[in-house]
Amino acid sequence: MNNQNFPADAGVDTYLLTVLGTPNTDSAANARDLHNATAGDPGGVAGAKSLGDLSHNVFLPAGDDDKRLLFIDTWNTPTGVGQFFSDKQVEKGGAALFADREATLWMPAVGFGSYTLPVPSGRSVASIGIMRAPVSSYQAAADAFHADSASKINASRQKGQVAHQLWVPVPMPGATAPTEVLGLDYWIDENEMNQWYESATYDDLGPAFTGAPVTSTWKSASADWVEW
């Protein structure tokens, strides 16, 4: 029996926390060491888990000219996210690691055509593709993204896609959340991913956008980065 007290709103619904930033070092090895000493510190990891952080994954830019880091965490309590990042030690660790960073909390975009498929035996996620775009309305976006997913799921799976997830911002008290969508694709082969994006079209999505989407590709960090 688990007697640990999690925040009252901890449940089966999950939320995605993305942290994108430029580390305080140009060396990938030094960035790794800074990460493992801050976000990967055993005490900090235990504190995050106790507040509802279910997973923490690190991604490095697929391009050599990009020095940023991307963290993707899955939480099951927005309250826990707020409590964790209000901690002075967490704030200090973030400042030590990042010269600048943006953290955004997302919730599932229901009806947008998200899916997650099994990873074949002996394989693992090697890379991810991200698209973030402003949209005219969530209803228009839901119809467009669902149609896009339906038209591509079979072909993208053959290229090694294992998940296509759509997210929208979590409304924050006292703030107006932007009307935007985050698309997150998981792939088991970086080259196949790149080939897919080079040839893919987005005719179904265009009418829903109110601005140009921002896209990027990332590779999974090596095992010497602390993850859970």
Summary of the structure (lengths in Angstrom):
residues: 228
radius of gyration: 17.8
end to end distance: 21.7
largest distance: 51.3
contacts: 668
relative contact order: 0.20
helix: 31%
strand: 32%
